[in-house]
Amino acid sequence: MIDLTLDMEQYDCPFIDTSDDHDVSFTAVQWEFDSQRRELETRMMIEGDDRSTLESGLSSLQTHDNMQECSLFKKHEGTALLRTVIGETNAMRVIRDNGGYITGPFHIEAGSERWEVGFDTHERADDALSDLERNNEFDVLSEDAFELSELYDLLQNADAANNLIEGCRSLSDVERQTLAVAAEKGYFDQPRGATLQMLANEFDVSDTAVSKNVRRAERKILRRVVDALEELE
């Protein structure tokens, strides 16, 4: 299996056009393609900085030429959950015609879309990329090849992986930044490449404050690591 992460700029996608014209982003919650009608049905989360930005984005999305259906489920401040149906885009057709399939959720922001797509062989992946170039702009952000044993291991341990992801998400911005700088500067190395004083200077805080941030981040991450270890198959 060949897994590609693409940064796509389709010219016939309502979500990309809307995010290009308005300061909103979209994240897929669920998607299903109707091969008979050549339409994609999705549940999408749309986010804007505030209610006014969200409303402008929604209005633009609903009137797009390639939007078949757009209904609102929930809305709160600058966030809303939508059900949408759009016609098949050129990029969607190319991926399907070359035997490709979606392997992960997609995110759309500032006029481009992150796609996670898979192919059974390198040849199919190469053919799809060649066809995509004719009517779309894109960059290949990553390409990974999975053997059957690796894919099985990934599927079997999805819960453990999710535990680690949730641990990362539980960190505050300060904790995340402190942990990243501490690792980069060698604070966790033996011998240490950085001291608490050096980290404190990086963030212009006291030794005590930076120490507390490091310990809080460690506790959150290690708790999730232990949970993940217990779930590993």
LUMMI-570024 format. One record per residue (C-alpha): y, x, z; residue in three letters. Coordinates in pm, whole numbers, padded with zeros to 5 digits, always signed. Layout:
! residues N
YXZAla...
***
This chain:
! residues 233
+00000+00000+00000Met+00346+00128-00095Ile+00628+00000+00125Asp+00985+00032-00003Leu+01313-00025+00177Thr+01584-00107-00077Leu+01959-00151-00049Asp+02011-00422-00313Met+02324-00550-00487Glu+02214-00856-00684Gln+02465-01026-00911Tyr+02318-01376-00882Asp+02254-01409-00508Cys+02466-01658-00307Pro+02425-01464+00017Phe+02537-01132-00131Ile+02836-01289-00307Asp+02942-01468+00013Thr+02909-01159+00232Ser+03113-00966-00026Asp+03399-01219-00017Asp+03390-01301+00355His+03326-01099+00670Asp+02991-01265+00744Val+02630-01142+00750Ser+02295-01311+00693Phe+01955-01244+00847Thr+01635-01413+00730Ala+01439-01603+00993Val+01181-01759+00758Gln+01128-01770+00383Trp+00892-01940+00139Glu+00888-01917-00240Phe+00795-02222-00451Asp+00630-02073-00761Ser+00632-02404-00946Gln+01002-02478-00901Arg+01099-02106-00896Arg+01303-02158-00580Glu+01330-01973-00249Leu+01357-02174+00072Glu+01487-01989+00377Thr+01601-02031+00732Arg+01900-01798+00760Met+02116-01687+01050Met+02480-01644+00945Ile+02721-01455+01170Glu+03098-01408+01158Gly+03350-01255+01394Asp+03480-01599+01490Asp+03453-01969+01406Arg+03718-01953+01134Ser+03542-01667+00952Thr+03211-01851+00983Leu+03355-02172+00835Glu+03504-01984+00539Ser+03171-01818+00470Gly+02980-02146+00495Leu+03218-02319+00257Ser+03182-02042-00002Ser+02804-02036+00033Leu+02761-02411-00012Gln+02959-02416-00338Thr+02789-02115-00499His+02643-02181-00846Asp+02293-02068-00741Asn+02281-02267-00416Met+02049-02568-00456Gln+02047-02695-00096Glu+02229-02585+00219Cys+02200-02773+00547Ser+02317-02679+00896Leu+02076-02680+01191Phe+02287-02535+01471Lys+02630-02379+01509Lys+02795-02203+01801His+03121-02009+01783Glu+03069-01753+01503Gly+02694-01807+01451Thr+02495-02072+01269Ala+02136-02138+01163Leu+02090-02273+00809Leu+01820-02407+00583Arg+01886-02303+00226Thr+01719-02335-00113Val+01832-02106-00394Ile+01712-02053-00748Gly+01502-01747-00825Glu+01722-01442-00877Thr+01655-01174-01135Asn+01546-00925-00867Ala+01307-01178-00712Met+01149-01239-01053Arg+01110-00866-01120Val+00940-00804-00786Ile+00701-01096-00836Arg+00624-01007-01200Asp+00521-00658-01090Asn+00290-00779-00813Gly+00533-00711-00530Gly+00561-00898-00202Tyr+00799-00917+00093Ile+00686-00709+00393Thr+00971-00769+00636Gly+01287-00969+00707Pro+01593-00905+00493Phe+01952-00858+00609His+02266-00911+00400Ile+02609-00771+00483Glu+02919-00648+00299Ala+02783-00733-00045Gly+02445-00565-00019Ser+02099-00664+00102Glu+01826-00466+00275Arg+01487-00553+00126Trp+01144-00461+00259Glu+00894-00497-00028Val+00539-00379-00084Gly+00318-00293-00382Phe-00051-00216-00405Asp-00005+00100-00615Thr+00258+00362-00697His+00243+00255-01061Glu+00340-00105-00981Arg+00621+00014-00755Ala+00757+00248-01023Asp+00743-00026-01289Asp+00932-00267-01061Ala+01206-00015-00988Leu+01244+00058-01358Ser+01279-00315-01437Asp+01523-00369-01149Leu+01764-00112-01289Glu+01837-00328-01592Arg+02026-00604-01408Asn+02074-00486-01049Asn+02224-00203-00848Glu+02006-00059-00572Phe+01920+00249-00368Asp+01573+00334-00236Val+01634+00402+00133Leu+01273+00489+00213Ser+00925+00488+00060Glu+00609+00493+00270Asp+00244+00491+00165Ala-00003+00331+00406Phe-00375+00390+00405Glu-00600+00100+00503Leu-00670+00250+00846Ser-00298+00297+00914Glu-00217-00060+00812Leu-00497-00194+01033Tyr-00369+00012+01326Asp-00017-00121+01272Leu-00133-00482+01263Leu-00358-00443+01567Gln-00077-00295+01774Asn+00211-00517+01665Ala+00260-00644+02023Asp+00287-00290+02158Ala+00540-00199+01888Ala+00741-00512+01963Asn+00749-00414+02331Asn+00909-00082+02242Leu+01162-00251+02016Ile+01259-00495+02290Glu+01299-00202+02527Gly+01549-00043+02289Cys+01734-00371+02250Arg+01762-00411+02627Ser+01985-00103+02648Leu+02359-00158+02676Ser+02585+00023+02427Asp+02681+00278+02693Val+02317+00338+02792Glu+02213+00376+02428Arg+02491+00622+02351Gln+02429+00821+02669Thr+02057+00847+02602Leu+02114+00951+02240Ala+02364+01224+02332Val+02145+01347+02619Ala+01847+01386+02383Ala+02059+01548+02111Glu+02214+01799+02352Lys+01877+01895+02505Gly+01919+01737+02848Tyr+01548+01646+02857Phe+01428+01987+02731Asp+01269+02256+02946Gln+01476+02456+03014Pro+01760+02207+02978Arg+02004+02260+02697Gly+02267+02044+02868Ala+02368+01960+03224Thr+02502+01640+03374Leu+02845+01802+03379Gln+02827+01862+03004Met+02723+01501+02941Leu+02998+01378+03171Ala+03251+01575+02968Asn+03119+01419+02646Glu+03197+01069+02777Phe+03493+01160+02998Asp+03327+01014+03310Val+03204+01154+03640Ser+02868+01326+03689Asp+02760+01031+03903Thr+02845+00776+03635Ala+02662+00957+03356Val+02362+01015+03583Ser+02340+00643+03659Lys+02357+00558+03288Asn+02078+00803+03207Val+01855+00673+03488Arg+01911+00308+03396Arg+01826+00380+03032Ala+01514+00576+03132Glu+01390+00296+03358Arg+01430+00031+03087Lys+01259+00239+02819Ile+00976+00372+03039Leu+00895+00023+03167Arg+00843-00089+02807Arg+00646+00226+02722Val+00403+00157+03006Val+00364-00205+02891Asp+00302-00085+02534Ala+00039+00164+02649Leu-00152-00114+02821Glu-00148-00322+02501Glu-00260-00047+02264Leu-00590-00119+02085Glu
***
